[in-house]
Each structure stands twice: as C-alpha cells, then as structure tokens.
Amino acid sequence: MARLSDHDVRDAEHALRMEIALTVGQYVRRMNEMGKAYIQEALEEASKNEEAVNGIAVGRAAAERATSDYFGGLAGAQYPAIEGSGTRSE
C-alpha cells in the first residue's frame, strides 16, 4: 500500500468535517428559522407591554425553545430536515 502523505490525511479529515457540516447544517437551518420566529414574537410582546429588551437573553431563550421544540421536547413532534431541492422530505 502506498504511503499516505500528510496532505492526504488532511484532505480526508477536511472531507469528513464538510460532510458532517452538511448533514448537521440541515437541522441547524431549521432551528435558526424557528428561533428567528421566537425572537420576533418576544420582541413584539415586549414592545406591546413597553418592556425593556435584553437581546442576549431573548436570543438564548429562543435558541433553547427552538432546540427543545425541534427535537420534540414540548409537543413530541419532530420536523424533517430542509432539503436543498426544495421538496418536502419524508
């Protein structure tokens, strides 16, 4: 067997990272969209009640809620990953 160069190892590791990022990215995009909706909801509620807003706290709460909702923490429902083709995944 031919000896692998350091470049071969780095190329393989980079391909590994990119494939994992593509797979996980589908779910991250979905949770980000959910989180943005939760942020908008929180900001509208604060504005309606004339409350001060802590953006970091709102963002953290949105992230926690989106993650929990996406993985079925509240309603037990899970959503399909976003597919690049624009078709709904099963």
C-alpha positions as CSV (number, residue, x, y, z in Angstrom):
1,M,0.0,0.0,0.0
2,A,1.3,3.5,-0.9
3,R,2.3,5.6,2.0
4,L,-0.2,8.4,2.7
5,S,1.1,11.9,2.8
6,D,0.1,14.5,5.4
7,H,-1.9,16.2,2.7
8,D,-3.9,13.0,2.1
9,V,-4.7,12.8,5.8
10,R,-5.7,16.5,6.0
11,D,-7.8,16.1,2.8
12,A,-9.6,13.1,4.3
13,E,-10.2,14.9,7.6
14,H,-11.5,18.0,5.8
15,A,-13.9,15.9,3.7
16,L,-15.1,14.4,7.0
17,R,-15.8,17.8,8.5
18,M,-17.5,19.1,5.5
19,E,-19.8,16.1,5.2
20,I,-20.8,16.3,8.8
21,A,-21.3,20.1,8.5
22,L,-23.7,19.5,5.5
23,T,-25.6,16.9,7.4
24,V,-26.0,18.9,10.6
25,G,-26.5,22.1,8.7
26,Q,-29.9,20.9,7.5
27,Y,-31.1,20.8,11.1
28,V,-29.3,24.0,12.2
29,R,-31.0,26.0,9.4
30,R,-34.5,24.7,10.5
31,M,-33.8,25.6,14.2
32,N,-32.5,29.0,13.2
33,E,-35.7,29.8,11.3
34,M,-37.8,28.7,14.3
35,G,-35.6,30.8,16.6
36,K,-36.0,33.9,14.5
37,A,-39.8,33.5,14.7
38,Y,-39.5,33.1,18.5
39,I,-37.3,36.3,18.7
40,Q,-39.8,38.2,16.7
41,E,-42.6,37.0,18.9
42,A,-40.7,38.0,22.1
43,L,-39.8,41.5,20.7
44,E,-43.4,42.1,19.7
45,E,-44.6,41.1,23.1
46,A,-42.1,43.3,24.8
47,S,-43.0,46.3,22.6
48,K,-46.7,45.8,23.3
49,N,-46.0,45.8,27.0
50,E,-43.4,48.6,26.8
51,E,-40.8,46.4,28.4
52,A,-37.0,46.7,28.2
53,V,-35.4,44.1,26.0
54,N,-32.2,42.2,26.7
55,G,-31.3,40.9,23.3
56,I,-28.9,38.2,24.5
57,A,-31.4,36.8,26.9
58,V,-34.1,36.8,24.2
59,G,-31.7,35.1,21.8
60,R,-30.7,32.4,24.3
61,A,-34.3,31.8,25.2
62,A,-35.2,31.5,21.5
63,A,-32.3,29.0,21.0
64,E,-33.4,26.9,23.9
65,R,-37.0,26.9,22.8
66,A,-36.1,26.1,19.1
67,T,-33.9,23.3,20.1
68,S,-36.4,21.8,22.5
69,D,-39.3,22.2,20.0
70,Y,-37.3,20.8,17.1
71,F,-36.2,17.7,19.0
72,G,-39.7,17.1,20.4
73,G,-39.2,18.4,23.9
74,L,-42.6,20.1,24.1
75,A,-45.0,18.6,21.7
76,G,-43.2,15.4,20.8
77,A,-43.2,16.5,17.2
78,Q,-40.1,16.5,15.0
79,Y,-39.7,18.3,11.7
80,P,-37.9,17.0,8.7
81,A,-34.5,18.5,7.7
82,I,-34.6,21.1,5.0
83,E,-33.6,19.6,1.7
84,G,-31.7,21.6,-0.9
85,S,-34.1,20.5,-3.7
86,G,-37.0,22.5,-2.2
87,T,-39.1,19.3,-1.9
88,R,-40.5,18.2,1.4
89,S,-38.6,15.3,3.0
90,E,-40.4,12.3,4.4
